[in-house]
């Protein structure tokens, strides 16, 4: 009887310990989710003024005249606007790029943002310096998008327009480029790129 009581008490203690461990793991996930939400709130506050396109340009974000779409058909970025003073920033308030789409009234509507960090050793085969933000690792390292741009990591955030593929995916199928707004294919072949 004593042995049976001991087994019951041991089993009860084991259940109590495992039950206590579950909220700890859930609490850690919740804390991580809260930290990411707090960082996204910083981005909302920092970029809200850029809903007015002129404010973004005044703040140093240089517009590309072309709308960028994925040639494989997975979506678009919209019109990139880069502020290279924020290259290598992992500050939620200082994204290196803003993305706009046509608003249907002749203006531009802010849809997303991007951080861009140069790869330390400029070797696309290594990634020991991969940054993260919002608890999400940056994509890359990848080759530059235009001549002279270093190998880099990038993180997109579809903050102002939902991306059905995911908040941090590169291309957004809900963003469209109007006919005639996409950069013409380079005459020198698919590998030629131009600076935004």
Secondary structure, DSSP 8 states (H G I E B T S, - for coil): -HHHHHHHHHHHHHHHHHHHHHHHHHHHHHHHHHHHHHHHHHHHHHHGGGGSHHHHHHTT-EEEEEEEE-TTSS-EEEEEEE-GGGTT---TT--SEEEEEE-SSSSEEEEEEEEEEE-SS--TT--TT--EETTEE-EEEE--SSTT--SEEEEEE--SS--TT-TT-SSBTT----TT-B----TT-TT-----
